[in-house]
């Protein structure tokens, strides 16, 4: 599993790393990209954050299987529209119907990461065990 945290990188540049990490030349099964934005001037003290989960076992490994906005300010509409345009279901803060991200254990904001993929399909790991990233 690779976790890439971007402060200066854009979500699109983090997205562009998926084909590299999940190429046939690697054994990486999971790529988690996290973008932390600076505080926005029109939202004093608040900043958007987003997590994008890519899985080699997914139907389209270079497209996030989950994309969750989890900061305390909404994502820019251009970012949301770009990912919606490539078929990604964006959930979380700023998306209609999403609860606020203000406490742990909210299912909307949890990422279920299959343990078998983290441990390279080791036979001792049951396929139904997940790590819940909250």
matplotlib code that plots the C-alpha trace (Angstrom):
import matplotlib.pyplot as plt

x = [0.0, 1.2, -0.1, 0.7, -0.2, -0.2, 0.0, 1.2, 0.1, -3.4, -5.9, -5.3, -1.5, -2.1, -4.6, -1.9, 0.3, -2.1, -0.9, 2.7, 1.9, -0.5, 1.5, 2.3, 5.9, 4.8, 3.1, 1.3, -2.3, -3.6, -2.8, -4.3, -4.0, -4.8, -5.0, -4.8, -5.7, -4.5, -7.1, -9.4, -9.8, -13.6, -13.8, -11.6, -10.1, -11.5, -9.9, -11.0, -9.4, -10.0, -9.1, -8.9, -8.6, -7.3, -7.3, -5.5, -8.3, -10.9, -12.5, -10.6, -7.5, -6.5, -9.8, -10.6, -12.9, -13.8, -13.3, -14.3, -14.3, -13.6, -12.3, -14.4, -15.0, -16.3, -14.1, -13.9, -16.6, -14.0, -12.4, -15.7, -16.8, -13.5, -13.8, -17.5, -16.7, -14.4, -17.0, -15.9, -18.6, -17.6, -19.0, -18.6, -18.4, -20.0, -21.9, -25.7, -27.0, -23.7, -23.6, -21.0, -17.6, -17.4, -17.0, -15.4, -17.3, -19.5, -19.8, -19.8, -16.2, -14.8, -12.6, -12.7, -9.4, -9.3, -6.6, -5.9, -4.8, -2.6, -0.9, -0.6, -3.3, -1.6, -3.7, -3.9, -5.8, -9.6, -10.9, -13.7, -11.4, -11.1, -9.1, -11.5, -9.7, -11.7]
y = [0.0, 3.5, 6.6, 9.9, 13.1, 16.2, 19.8, 21.5, 18.9, 19.1, 16.3, 15.8, 15.4, 12.9, 11.1, 11.0, 8.9, 6.0, 4.4, 4.6, 2.9, 0.3, -0.5, -4.1, -3.4, -3.1, -5.3, -2.4, -3.4, -0.1, 3.5, 6.1, 9.7, 12.4, 16.1, 18.7, 22.2, 25.4, 27.4, 29.3, 33.0, 32.9, 30.1, 31.5, 28.7, 26.0, 23.8, 21.1, 17.7, 14.7, 11.1, 9.0, 5.2, 3.2, -0.6, -2.8, -5.3, -2.8, -2.9, 0.3, 0.5, 4.0, 5.5, 5.9, 3.3, 5.8, 9.6, 11.2, 15.0, 15.0, 18.5, 21.2, 23.1, 21.9, 21.0, 23.4, 22.6, 22.2, 19.3, 17.6, 18.1, 16.7, 13.5, 13.1, 13.5, 10.4, 8.3, 8.8, 8.9, 11.8, 11.7, 13.7, 17.4, 19.8, 17.0, 17.2, 14.8, 14.2, 14.6, 16.9, 15.3, 16.2, 13.0, 9.5, 6.4, 8.2, 5.5, 8.2, 9.1, 5.6, 3.8, 0.0, -1.3, -5.1, -6.7, -9.3, -6.6, -5.0, -8.3, -9.3, -12.0, -14.0, -17.1, -16.6, -13.4, -13.9, -12.1, -10.5, -8.7, -4.9, -2.1, 0.8, 4.1, 6.7]
z = [0.0, -0.9, 0.8, -0.9, 1.0, -1.1, 0.2, -2.9, -5.5, -7.0, -6.8, -10.6, -10.1, -7.3, -9.6, -12.3, -10.1, -10.0, -13.3, -12.0, -8.6, -10.1, -13.2, -14.2, -13.0, -9.4, -6.8, -5.1, -4.5, -3.0, -3.5, -1.2, -2.2, 0.3, -0.6, 2.2, 0.9, 2.5, 4.5, 2.1, 2.5, 2.1, 4.7, 7.6, 9.7, 7.4, 4.7, 2.3, 2.4, 0.1, 0.1, -3.1, -2.8, -5.8, -5.9, -8.3, -7.9, -9.1, -12.5, -13.4, -11.2, -12.3, -11.3, -7.6, -6.1, -3.3, -3.2, 0.1, 0.9, 4.6, 5.5, 7.2, 3.9, 0.6, -2.4, -5.3, -7.9, -10.6, -8.7, -8.1, -11.7, -13.1, -11.1, -11.7, -15.4, -15.3, -13.5, -9.8, -7.2, -4.9, -1.4, 1.8, 2.9, 0.4, -1.4, -1.1, 1.6, 3.3, 7.1, 8.6, 9.2, 12.9, 14.8, 14.3, 13.1, 10.5, 7.7, 5.0, 5.9, 6.5, 4.0, 4.1, 3.0, 2.4, 4.6, 2.0, -0.4, 2.1, 2.9, -0.8, -0.5, 2.2, 2.7, 6.5, 6.1, 5.7, 2.6, 4.7, 7.1, 6.4, 8.0, 8.5, 8.1, 10.0]

ax = plt.figure().add_subplot(projection="3d")
ax.plot(x, y, z, "-o")
ax.set_aspect("equal")
plt.show()
